[in-house]
């Protein structure tokens, strides 16, 4: 699809996000395994009633195992995004939109996960917004020409939807 005479590939956007998540998954799995081994090793055994190393290692292993499951779910949700959407003039999951805010035009990809990730394609910055974020939630279902406001800690920002693909 073309934005401002520049070709943007939504399949590449999703592929880049999946690559990032798969890399993070491998790193977290290694860390979770190391934390599990630490928690179950004999040399971490408590040396007194105030020695909490084993308990802390166990909490860490549990939290990292939970993060592994969260990343797996994020990967599954990304794989389920339909980027081959029929032509639509409404923002929906898998849409790429050109929004204007404070005199600047920016590309936003509406996703189920990975909100806040920034990708660059053909020298254009693409911000991934989750449907669960204030911007994603407000933009969902809106059409070209619509405007919406998002309250930030400093100000209320008004966004105008210029293009949707």
Secondary structure, 3 states (H helix, E strand, C coil): CEECCEECCHHHHHHHHHHHHHHHHHHHHHHHHHHHHHHHCHHHCCCCCCCCHHHHHHHHHHHHHHHHHHHHHHHHHHHCCCCCCCCCCECCCCCEEEEEECCEEEEEEEECCCCCCEEEECCEEEEEEECCCHHHHHHCCCECCCEEEEECCCCEEEEEEEEEC
